[in-house]
């Protein structure tokens, strides 16, 4: 879901696709961190796994957008 969040948001942005991708990546990582903290407190392993996968998806798509390997124009 994190990958889709960044990719779709950057793809449909009217201008400044890369800047929007970086902003969405920061927002996605912050939200993932906010979701990770209560998951750790109640020891819900599936929620922890979901937050980690979301963060990895956000990071992966942002990395490939930065390298120019993913077309967002």
PDB file with SEQRES, HELIX, SHEET and CRYST1 records, atoms N, CA, C and O in Angstrom:
SEQRES   1 A   73  UNK UNK UNK UNK UNK UNK UNK UNK UNK UNK UNK UNK UNK          
SEQRES   2 A   73  UNK UNK UNK UNK UNK UNK UNK UNK UNK UNK UNK UNK UNK          
SEQRES   3 A   73  UNK UNK UNK UNK UNK UNK UNK UNK UNK UNK UNK UNK UNK          
SEQRES   4 A   73  UNK UNK UNK UNK UNK UNK UNK UNK UNK UNK UNK UNK UNK          
SEQRES   5 A   73  UNK UNK UNK UNK UNK UNK UNK UNK UNK UNK UNK UNK UNK          
SEQRES   6 A   73  UNK UNK UNK UNK UNK UNK UNK UNK                              
HELIX    1 AA1 UNK A    2  UNK A   12  1                                  11    
HELIX    2 AA2 UNK A   17  UNK A   42  1                                  26    
HELIX    3 AA3 UNK A   45  UNK A   67  1                                  23    
CRYST1    1.000    1.000    1.000  90.00  90.00  90.00 P 1           1          
ATOM      1  N   UNK A   1       0.815  -1.184   0.000  1.00  0.00           N  
ATOM      2  CA  UNK A   1       0.000   0.000   0.000  1.00  0.00           C  
ATOM      3  C   UNK A   1       0.864   1.255   0.000  1.00  0.00           C  
ATOM      4  O   UNK A   1       0.491   2.269  -0.590  1.00  0.00           O  
ATOM      5  N   UNK A   2       2.003   1.188   0.654  1.00  0.00           N  
ATOM      6  CA  UNK A   2       2.896   2.340   0.666  1.00  0.00           C  
ATOM      7  C   UNK A   2       3.431   2.656  -0.718  1.00  0.00           C  
ATOM      8  O   UNK A   2       3.566   3.820  -1.093  1.00  0.00           O  
ATOM      9  N   UNK A   3       3.734   1.607  -1.475  1.00  0.00           N  
ATOM     10  CA  UNK A   3       4.234   1.806  -2.834  1.00  0.00           C  
ATOM     11  C   UNK A   3       3.161   2.445  -3.705  1.00  0.00           C  
ATOM     12  O   UNK A   3       3.449   3.361  -4.474  1.00  0.00           O  
ATOM     13  N   UNK A   4       1.934   1.971  -3.589  1.00  0.00           N  
ATOM     14  CA  UNK A   4       0.837   2.542  -4.367  1.00  0.00           C  
ATOM     15  C   UNK A   4       0.575   3.985  -3.956  1.00  0.00           C  
ATOM     16  O   UNK A   4       0.278   4.824  -4.806  1.00  0.00           O  
ATOM     17  N   UNK A   5       0.679   4.279  -2.684  1.00  0.00           N  
ATOM     18  CA  UNK A   5       0.461   5.634  -2.171  1.00  0.00           C  
ATOM     19  C   UNK A   5       1.408   6.626  -2.836  1.00  0.00           C  
ATOM     20  O   UNK A   5       0.976   7.681  -3.300  1.00  0.00           O  
ATOM     21  N   UNK A   6       2.673   6.299  -2.884  1.00  0.00           N  
ATOM     22  CA  UNK A   6       3.668   7.213  -3.457  1.00  0.00           C  
ATOM     23  C   UNK A   6       3.560   7.248  -4.980  1.00  0.00           C  
ATOM     24  O   UNK A   6       3.569   8.326  -5.574  1.00  0.00           O  
ATOM     25  N   UNK A   7       3.459   6.095  -5.609  1.00  0.00           N  
ATOM     26  CA  UNK A   7       3.452   6.053  -7.073  1.00  0.00           C  
ATOM     27  C   UNK A   7       2.231   6.751  -7.658  1.00  0.00           C  
ATOM     28  O   UNK A   7       2.362   7.578  -8.560  1.00  0.00           O  
ATOM     29  N   UNK A   8       1.062   6.430  -7.160  1.00  0.00           N  
ATOM     30  CA  UNK A   8      -0.162   7.023  -7.708  1.00  0.00           C  
ATOM     31  C   UNK A   8      -0.206   8.524  -7.417  1.00  0.00           C  
ATOM     32  O   UNK A   8      -0.599   9.312  -8.277  1.00  0.00           O  
ATOM     33  N   UNK A   9       0.193   8.916  -6.219  1.00  0.00           N  
ATOM     34  CA  UNK A   9       0.204  10.331  -5.889  1.00  0.00           C  
ATOM     35  C   UNK A   9       1.141  11.129  -6.769  1.00  0.00           C  
ATOM     36  O   UNK A   9       0.803  12.230  -7.202  1.00  0.00           O  
ATOM     37  N   UNK A  10       2.319  10.582  -7.040  1.00  0.00           N  
ATOM     38  CA  UNK A  10       3.286  11.276  -7.906  1.00  0.00           C  
ATOM     39  C   UNK A  10       2.840  11.246  -9.358  1.00  0.00           C  
ATOM     40  O   UNK A  10       3.098  12.184 -10.111  1.00  0.00           O  
ATOM     41  N   UNK A  11       2.182  10.185  -9.744  1.00  0.00           N  
ATOM     42  CA  UNK A  11       1.754  10.046 -11.143  1.00  0.00           C  
ATOM     43  C   UNK A  11       0.623  11.018 -11.497  1.00  0.00           C  
ATOM     44  O   UNK A  11       0.607  11.563 -12.600  1.00  0.00           O  
ATOM     45  N   UNK A  12      -0.318  11.241 -10.581  1.00  0.00           N  
ATOM     46  CA  UNK A  12      -1.463  12.094 -10.905  1.00  0.00           C  
ATOM     47  C   UNK A  12      -1.232  13.556 -10.551  1.00  0.00           C  
ATOM     48  O   UNK A  12      -2.096  14.396 -10.801  1.00  0.00           O  
ATOM     49  N   UNK A  13      -0.082  13.866  -9.974  1.00  0.00           N  
ATOM     50  CA  UNK A  13       0.220  15.268  -9.645  1.00  0.00           C  
ATOM     51  C   UNK A  13       0.315  16.070 -10.942  1.00  0.00           C  
ATOM     52  O   UNK A  13       0.907  15.602 -11.915  1.00  0.00           O  
ATOM     53  N   UNK A  14      -0.263  17.277 -10.965  1.00  0.00           N  
ATOM     54  CA  UNK A  14      -0.232  18.057 -12.201  1.00  0.00           C  
ATOM     55  C   UNK A  14       1.169  18.552 -12.583  1.00  0.00           C  
ATOM     56  O   UNK A  14       1.454  18.730 -13.768  1.00  0.00           O  
ATOM     57  N   UNK A  15       2.036  18.772 -11.609  1.00  0.00           N  
ATOM     58  CA  UNK A  15       3.393  19.244 -11.891  1.00  0.00           C  
ATOM     59  C   UNK A  15       4.310  18.840 -10.744  1.00  0.00           C  
ATOM     60  O   UNK A  15       3.844  18.450  -9.673  1.00  0.00           O  
ATOM     61  N   UNK A  16       5.612  18.937 -10.976  1.00  0.00           N  
ATOM     62  CA  UNK A  16       6.625  18.645  -9.951  1.00  0.00           C  
ATOM     63  C   UNK A  16       6.463  17.223  -9.393  1.00  0.00           C  
ATOM     64  O   UNK A  16       6.327  17.034  -8.184  1.00  0.00           O  
ATOM     65  N   UNK A  17       6.480  16.248 -10.273  1.00  0.00           N  
ATOM     66  CA  UNK A  17       6.228  14.862  -9.894  1.00  0.00           C  
ATOM     67  C   UNK A  17       7.221  14.344  -8.855  1.00  0.00           C  
ATOM     68  O   UNK A  17       6.821  13.690  -7.893  1.00  0.00           O  
ATOM     69  N   UNK A  18       8.498  14.628  -9.039  1.00  0.00           N  
ATOM     70  CA  UNK A  18       9.507  14.127  -8.095  1.00  0.00           C  
ATOM     71  C   UNK A  18       9.367  14.763  -6.723  1.00  0.00           C  
ATOM     72  O   UNK A  18       9.493  14.076  -5.709  1.00  0.00           O  
ATOM     73  N   UNK A  19       9.113  16.040  -6.675  1.00  0.00           N  
ATOM     74  CA  UNK A  19       8.951  16.724  -5.383  1.00  0.00           C  
ATOM     75  C   UNK A  19       7.745  16.156  -4.640  1.00  0.00           C  
ATOM     76  O   UNK A  19       7.805  15.927  -3.432  1.00  0.00           O  
ATOM     77  N   UNK A  20       6.662  15.932  -5.359  1.00  0.00           N  
ATOM     78  CA  UNK A  20       5.469  15.345  -4.753  1.00  0.00           C  
ATOM     79  C   UNK A  20       5.773  13.937  -4.253  1.00  0.00           C  
ATOM     80  O   UNK A  20       5.297  13.542  -3.189  1.00  0.00           O  
ATOM     81  N   UNK A  21       6.552  13.186  -5.004  1.00  0.00           N  
ATOM     82  CA  UNK A  21       6.920  11.833  -4.563  1.00  0.00           C  
ATOM     83  C   UNK A  21       7.713  11.882  -3.266  1.00  0.00           C  
ATOM     84  O   UNK A  21       7.491  11.060  -2.378  1.00  0.00           O  
ATOM     85  N   UNK A  22       8.634  12.830  -3.141  1.00  0.00           N  
ATOM     86  CA  UNK A  22       9.422  12.944  -1.917  1.00  0.00           C  
ATOM     87  C   UNK A  22       8.553  13.380  -0.733  1.00  0.00           C  
ATOM     88  O   UNK A  22       8.725  12.891   0.384  1.00  0.00           O  
ATOM     89  N   UNK A  23       7.634  14.290  -0.981  1.00  0.00           N  
ATOM     90  CA  UNK A  23       6.738  14.737   0.093  1.00  0.00           C  
ATOM     91  C   UNK A  23       5.836  13.589   0.542  1.00  0.00           C  
ATOM     92  O   UNK A  23       5.645  13.383   1.740  1.00  0.00           O  
ATOM     93  N   UNK A  24       5.283  12.842  -0.411  1.00  0.00           N  
ATOM     94  CA  UNK A  24       4.437  11.709  -0.063  1.00  0.00           C  
ATOM     95  C   UNK A  24       5.234  10.615   0.639  1.00  0.00           C  
ATOM     96  O   UNK A  24       4.708   9.929   1.515  1.00  0.00           O  
ATOM     97  N   UNK A  25       6.493  10.448   0.260  1.00  0.00           N  
ATOM     98  CA  UNK A  25       7.335   9.460   0.934  1.00  0.00           C  
ATOM     99  C   UNK A  25       7.552   9.852   2.391  1.00  0.00           C  
ATOM    100  O   UNK A  25       7.459   9.009   3.283  1.00  0.00           O  
ATOM    101  N   UNK A  26       7.839  11.113   2.631  1.00  0.00           N  
ATOM    102  CA  UNK A  26       8.004  11.568   4.012  1.00  0.00           C  
ATOM    103  C   UNK A  26       6.729  11.386   4.811  1.00  0.00           C  
ATOM    104  O   UNK A  26       6.767  10.920   5.950  1.00  0.00           O  
ATOM    105  N   UNK A  27       5.600  11.750   4.221  1.00  0.00           N  
ATOM    106  CA  UNK A  27       4.323  11.593   4.899  1.00  0.00           C  
ATOM    107  C   UNK A  27       4.016  10.117   5.169  1.00  0.00           C  
ATOM    108  O   UNK A  27       3.533   9.761   6.244  1.00  0.00           O  
ATOM    109  N   UNK A  28       4.301   9.268   4.180  1.00  0.00           N  
ATOM    110  CA  UNK A  28       4.067   7.832   4.357  1.00  0.00           C  
ATOM    111  C   UNK A  28       4.935   7.223   5.443  1.00  0.00           C  
ATOM    112  O   UNK A  28       4.471   6.377   6.208  1.00  0.00           O  
ATOM    113  N   UNK A  29       6.189   7.644   5.520  1.00  0.00           N  
ATOM    114  CA  UNK A  29       7.077   7.112   6.555  1.00  0.00           C  
ATOM    115  C   UNK A  29       6.666   7.597   7.943  1.00  0.00           C  
ATOM    116  O   UNK A  29       6.740   6.842   8.912  1.00  0.00           O  
ATOM    117  N   UNK A  30       6.233   8.851   8.039  1.00  0.00           N  
ATOM    118  CA  UNK A  30       5.766   9.367   9.329  1.00  0.00           C  
ATOM    119  C   UNK A  30       4.514   8.619   9.774  1.00  0.00           C  
ATOM    120  O   UNK A  30       4.414   8.218  10.934  1.00  0.00           O  
ATOM    121  N   UNK A  31       3.569   8.428   8.875  1.00  0.00           N  
ATOM    122  CA  UNK A  31       2.350   7.700   9.224  1.00  0.00           C  
ATOM    123  C   UNK A  31       2.641   6.247   9.586  1.00  0.00           C  
ATOM    124  O   UNK A  31       2.028   5.694  10.500  1.00  0.00           O  
ATOM    125  N   UNK A  32       3.558   5.642   8.879  1.00  0.00           N  
ATOM    126  CA  UNK A  32       3.944   4.267   9.197  1.00  0.00           C  
ATOM    127  C   UNK A  32       4.573   4.184  10.582  1.00  0.00           C  
ATOM    128  O   UNK A  32       4.322   3.240  11.331  1.00  0.00           O  
ATOM    129  N   UNK A  33       5.390   5.175  10.915  1.00  0.00           N  
ATOM    130  CA  UNK A  33       5.973   5.212  12.255  1.00  0.00           C  
ATOM    131  C   UNK A  33       4.935   5.411  13.338  1.00  0.00           C  
ATOM    132  O   UNK A  33       5.015   4.790  14.398  1.00  0.00           O  
ATOM    133  N   UNK A  34       3.944   6.286  13.078  1.00  0.00           N  
ATOM    134  CA  UNK A  34       2.867   6.485  14.043  1.00  0.00           C  
ATOM    135  C   UNK A  34       2.059   5.199  14.244  1.00  0.00           C  
ATOM    136  O   UNK A  34       1.601   4.921  15.352  1.00  0.00           O  
ATOM    137  N   UNK A  35       1.889   4.425  13.187  1.00  0.00           N  
ATOM    138  CA  UNK A  35       1.157   3.165  13.311  1.00  0.00           C  
ATOM    139  C   UNK A  35       2.001   2.069  13.948  1.00  0.00           C  
ATOM    140  O   UNK A  35       1.466   1.148  14.566  1.00  0.00           O  
ATOM    141  N   UNK A  36       3.300   2.167  13.802  1.00  0.00           N  
ATOM    142  CA  UNK A  36       4.185   1.154  14.355  1.00  0.00           C  
ATOM    143  C   UNK A  36       4.263   1.238  15.878  1.00  0.00           C  
ATOM    144  O   UNK A  36       4.313   0.207  16.549  1.00  0.00           O  
ATOM    145  N   UNK A  37       4.273   2.438  16.427  1.00  0.00           N  
ATOM    146  CA  UNK A  37       4.426   2.601  17.869  1.00  0.00           C  
ATOM    147  C   UNK A  37       3.321   1.913  18.679  1.00  0.00           C  
ATOM    148  O   UNK A  37       3.648   1.141  19.581  1.00  0.00           O  
ATOM    149  N   UNK A  38       2.021   2.154  18.405  1.00  0.00           N  
ATOM    150  CA  UNK A  38       1.001   1.457  19.195  1.00  0.00           C  
ATOM    151  C   UNK A  38       1.003  -0.055  18.946  1.00  0.00           C  
ATOM    152  O   UNK A  38       0.636  -0.831  19.827  1.00  0.00           O  
ATOM    153  N   UNK A  39       1.414  -0.466  17.752  1.00  0.00           N  
ATOM    154  CA  UNK A  39       1.477  -1.899  17.460  1.00  0.00           C  
ATOM    155  C   UNK A  39       2.513  -2.587  18.331  1.00  0.00           C  
ATOM    156  O   UNK A  39       2.304  -3.713  18.783  1.00  0.00           O  
ATOM    157  N   UNK A  40       3.623  -1.915  18.564  1.00  0.00           N  
ATOM    158  CA  UNK A  40       4.658  -2.467  19.432  1.00  0.00           C  
ATOM    159  C   UNK A  40       4.175  -2.495  20.876  1.00  0.00           C  
ATOM    160  O   UNK A  40       4.453  -3.442  21.612  1.00  0.00           O  
ATOM    161  N   UNK A  41       3.449  -1.450  21.280  1.00  0.00           N  
ATOM    162  CA  UNK A  41       2.977  -1.371  22.666  1.00  0.00           C  
ATOM    163  C   UNK A  41       2.008  -2.498  23.010  1.00  0.00           C  
ATOM    164  O   UNK A  41       2.054  -3.021  24.124  1.00  0.00           O  
ATOM    165  N   UNK A  42       1.129  -2.887  22.082  1.00  0.00           N  
ATOM    166  CA  UNK A  42       0.165  -3.961  22.352  1.00  0.00           C  
ATOM    167  C   UNK A  42       0.664  -5.310  21.831  1.00  0.00           C  
ATOM    168  O   UNK A  42      -0.032  -6.317  21.959  1.00  0.00           O  
ATOM    169  N   UNK A  43       1.838  -5.336  21.257  1.00  0.00           N  
ATOM    170  CA  UNK A  43       2.496  -6.536  20.746  1.00  0.00           C  
ATOM    171  C   UNK A  43       1.649  -7.264  19.702  1.00  0.00           C  
ATOM    172  O   UNK A  43       1.490  -8.484  19.752  1.00  0.00           O  
ATOM    173  N   UNK A  44       1.114  -6.500  18.767  1.00  0.00           N  
ATOM    174  CA  UNK A  44       0.358  -7.057  17.652  1.00  0.00           C  
ATOM    175  C   UNK A  44       1.333  -7.271  16.494  1.00  0.00           C  
ATOM    176  O   UNK A  44       1.684  -6.327  15.786  1.00  0.00           O  
ATOM    177  N   UNK A  45       1.763  -8.509  16.310  1.00  0.00           N  
ATOM    178  CA  UNK A  45       2.812  -8.803  15.338  1.00  0.00           C  
ATOM    179  C   UNK A  45       2.374  -8.553  13.901  1.00  0.00           C  
ATOM    180  O   UNK A  45       3.190  -8.139  13.078  1.00  0.00           O  
ATOM    181  N   UNK A  46       1.107  -8.793  13.580  1.00  0.00           N  
ATOM    182  CA  UNK A  46       0.649  -8.551  12.216  1.00  0.00           C  
ATOM    183  C   UNK A  46       0.633  -7.060  11.898  1.00  0.00           C  
ATOM    184  O   UNK A  46       0.949  -6.665  10.775  1.00  0.00           O  
ATOM    185  N   UNK A  47       0.280  -6.250  12.846  1.00  0.00           N  
ATOM    186  CA  UNK A  47       0.295  -4.798  12.629  1.00  0.00           C  
ATOM    187  C   UNK A  47       1.725  -4.291  12.493  1.00  0.00           C  
ATOM    188  O   UNK A  47       1.993  -3.396  11.691  1.00  0.00           O  
ATOM    189  N   UNK A  48       2.637  -4.852  13.266  1.00  0.00           N  
ATOM    190  CA  UNK A  48       4.056  -4.483  13.139  1.00  0.00           C  
ATOM    191  C   UNK A  48       4.565  -4.858  11.748  1.00  0.00           C  
ATOM    192  O   UNK A  48       5.251  -4.072  11.095  1.00  0.00           O  
ATOM    193  N   UNK A  49       4.224  -6.060  11.306  1.00  0.00           N  
ATOM    194  CA  UNK A  49       4.628  -6.525   9.981  1.00  0.00           C  
ATOM    195  C   UNK A  49       4.055  -5.615   8.889  1.00  0.00           C  
ATOM    196  O   UNK A  49       4.756  -5.287   7.932  1.00  0.00           O  
ATOM    197  N   UNK A  50       2.799  -5.208   9.022  1.00  0.00           N  
ATOM    198  CA  UNK A  50       2.166  -4.320   8.057  1.00  0.00           C  
ATOM    199  C   UNK A  50       2.826  -2.952   8.000  1.00  0.00           C  
ATOM    200  O   UNK A  50       3.018  -2.396   6.919  1.00  0.00           O  
ATOM    201  N   UNK A  51       3.175  -2.408   9.161  1.00  0.00           N  
ATOM    202  CA  UNK A  51       3.830  -1.099   9.198  1.00  0.00           C  
ATOM    203  C   UNK A  51       5.221  -1.168   8.573  1.00  0.00           C  
ATOM    204  O   UNK A  51       5.633  -0.244   7.872  1.00  0.00           O  
ATOM    205  N   UNK A  52       5.937  -2.245   8.822  1.00  0.00           N  
ATOM    206  CA  UNK A  52       7.268  -2.408   8.233  1.00  0.00           C  
ATOM    207  C   UNK A  52       7.166  -2.569   6.717  1.00  0.00           C  
ATOM    208  O   UNK A  52       7.964  -1.989   5.981  1.00  0.00           O  
ATOM    209  N   UNK A  53       6.207  -3.338   6.247  1.00  0.00           N  
ATOM    210  CA  UNK A  53       6.028  -3.522   4.804  1.00  0.00           C  
ATOM    211  C   UNK A  53       5.607  -2.223   4.127  1.00  0.00           C  
ATOM    212  O   UNK A  53       6.032  -1.938   3.007  1.00  0.00           O  
ATOM    213  N   UNK A  54       4.781  -1.445   4.794  1.00  0.00           N  
ATOM    214  CA  UNK A  54       4.388  -0.143   4.243  1.00  0.00           C  
ATOM    215  C   UNK A  54       5.601   0.765   4.114  1.00  0.00           C  
ATOM    216  O   UNK A  54       5.780   1.422   3.088  1.00  0.00           O  
ATOM    217  N   UNK A  55       6.430   0.808   5.142  1.00  0.00           N  
ATOM    218  CA  UNK A  55       7.630   1.642   5.099  1.00  0.00           C  
ATOM    219  C   UNK A  55       8.584   1.172   4.001  1.00  0.00           C  
ATOM    220  O   UNK A  55       9.176   2.000   3.310  1.00  0.00           O  
ATOM    221  N   UNK A  56       8.741  -0.130   3.832  1.00  0.00           N  
ATOM    222  CA  UNK A  56       9.607  -0.652   2.772  1.00  0.00           C  
ATOM    223  C   UNK A  56       9.046  -0.332   1.389  1.00  0.00           C  
ATOM    224  O   UNK A  56       9.810  -0.023   0.474  1.00  0.00           O  
ATOM    225  N   UNK A  57       7.737  -0.398   1.223  1.00  0.00           N  
ATOM    226  CA  UNK A  57       7.118  -0.052  -0.059  1.00  0.00           C  
ATOM    227  C   UNK A  57       7.317   1.406  -0.395  1.00  0.00           C  
ATOM    228  O   UNK A  57       7.646   1.748  -1.531  1.00  0.00           O  
ATOM    229  N   UNK A  58       7.118   2.273   0.594  1.00  0.00           N  
ATOM    230  CA  UNK A  58       7.336   3.706   0.384  1.00  0.00           C  
ATOM    231  C   UNK A  58       8.789   3.969   0.009  1.00  0.00           C  
ATOM    232  O   UNK A  58       9.069   4.696  -0.945  1.00  0.00           O  
ATOM    233  N   UNK A  59       9.698   3.386   0.749  1.00  0.00           N  
ATOM    234  CA  UNK A  59      11.121   3.594   0.478  1.00  0.00           C  
ATOM    235  C   UNK A  59      11.556   3.049  -0.862  1.00  0.00           C  
ATOM    236  O   UNK A  59      12.346   3.680  -1.564  1.00  0.00           O  
ATOM    237  N   UNK A  60      11.049   1.878  -1.226  1.00  0.00           N  
ATOM    238  CA  UNK A  60      11.441   1.266  -2.489  1.00  0.00           C  
ATOM    239  C   UNK A  60      11.002   2.064  -3.701  1.00  0.00           C  
ATOM    240  O   UNK A  60      11.797   2.309  -4.608  1.00  0.00           O  
ATOM    241  N   UNK A  61       9.751   2.468  -3.723  1.00  0.00           N  
ATOM    242  CA  UNK A  61       9.247   3.242  -4.857  1.00  0.00           C  
ATOM    243  C   UNK A  61       9.933   4.598  -4.929  1.00  0.00           C  
ATOM    244  O   UNK A  61      10.254   5.073  -6.018  1.00  0.00           O  
ATOM    245  N   UNK A  62      10.158   5.221  -3.788  1.00  0.00           N  
ATOM    246  CA  UNK A  62      10.831   6.520  -3.783  1.00  0.00           C  
ATOM    247  C   UNK A  62      12.260   6.388  -4.302  1.00  0.00           C  
ATOM    248  O   UNK A  62      12.731   7.257  -5.035  1.00  0.00           O  
ATOM    249  N   UNK A  63      12.942   5.331  -3.937  1.00  0.00           N  
ATOM    250  CA  UNK A  63      14.298   5.096  -4.421  1.00  0.00           C  
ATOM    251  C   UNK A  63      14.317   4.952  -5.948  1.00  0.00           C  
ATOM    252  O   UNK A  63      15.160   5.548  -6.620  1.00  0.00           O  
ATOM    253  N   UNK A  64      13.393   4.166  -6.487  1.00  0.00           N  
ATOM    254  CA  UNK A  64      13.366   3.959  -7.928  1.00  0.00           C  
ATOM    255  C   UNK A  64      12.913   5.204  -8.681  1.00  0.00           C  
ATOM    256  O   UNK A  64      13.335   5.424  -9.816  1.00  0.00           O  
ATOM    257  N   UNK A  65      12.062   6.021  -8.067  1.00  0.00           N  
ATOM    258  CA  UNK A  65      11.703   7.300  -8.684  1.00  0.00           C  
ATOM    259  C   UNK A  65      12.917   8.222  -8.687  1.00  0.00           C  
ATOM    260  O   UNK A  65      13.172   8.920  -9.669  1.00  0.00           O  
ATOM    261  N   UNK A  66      13.665   8.221  -7.586  1.00  0.00           N  
ATOM    262  CA  UNK A  66      14.858   9.062  -7.503  1.00  0.00           C  
ATOM    263  C   UNK A  66      15.910   8.660  -8.542  1.00  0.00           C  
ATOM    264  O   UNK A  66      16.545   9.521  -9.151  1.00  0.00           O  
ATOM    265  N   UNK A  67      16.091   7.368  -8.739  1.00  0.00           N  
ATOM    266  CA  UNK A  67      17.069   6.881  -9.710  1.00  0.00           C  
ATOM    267  C   UNK A  67      16.593   7.039 -11.144  1.00  0.00           C  
ATOM    268  O   UNK A  67      17.386   6.887 -12.073  1.00  0.00           O  
ATOM    269  N   UNK A  68      15.321   7.339 -11.344  1.00  0.00           N  
ATOM    270  CA  UNK A  68      14.796   7.505 -12.696  1.00  0.00           C  
ATOM    271  C   UNK A  68      14.377   6.214 -13.362  1.00  0.00           C  
ATOM    272  O   UNK A  68      14.143   6.202 -14.571  1.00  0.00           O  
ATOM    273  N   UNK A  69      14.274   5.133 -12.624  1.00  0.00           N  
ATOM    274  CA  UNK A  69      13.915   3.849 -13.205  1.00  0.00           C  
ATOM    275  C   UNK A  69      12.402   3.641 -13.277  1.00  0.00           C  
ATOM    276  O   UNK A  69      11.934   2.728 -13.957  1.00  0.00           O  
ATOM    277  N   UNK A  70      11.639   4.480 -12.583  1.00  0.00           N  
ATOM    278  CA  UNK A  70      10.192   4.408 -12.623  1.00  0.00           C  
ATOM    279  C   UNK A  70       9.665   5.660 -13.319  1.00  0.00           C  
ATOM    280  O   UNK A  70       9.981   6.784 -12.929  1.00  0.00           O  
ATOM    281  N   UNK A  71       8.867   5.447 -14.344  1.00  0.00           N  
ATOM    282  CA  UNK A  71       8.344   6.569 -15.112  1.00  0.00           C  
ATOM    283  C   UNK A  71       7.116   7.154 -14.417  1.00  0.00           C  
ATOM    284  O   UNK A  71       6.111   6.465 -14.239  1.00  0.00           O  
ATOM    285  N   UNK A  72       7.199   8.425 -14.026  1.00  0.00           N  
ATOM    286  CA  UNK A  72       6.062   9.086 -13.379  1.00  0.00           C  
ATOM    287  C   UNK A  72       5.591  10.298 -14.164  1.00  0.00           C  
ATOM    288  O   UNK A  72       4.723  11.035 -13.694  1.00  0.00           O  
ATOM    289  N   UNK A  73       6.144  10.519 -15.346  1.00  0.00           N  
ATOM    290  CA  UNK A  73       5.741  11.688 -16.121  1.00  0.00           C  
ATOM    291  C   UNK A  73       4.588  11.378 -17.027  1.00  0.00           C  
ATOM    292  O   UNK A  73       4.121  12.254 -17.754  1.00  0.00           O  
TER     293      UNK A  73                                                      
END                                                                             
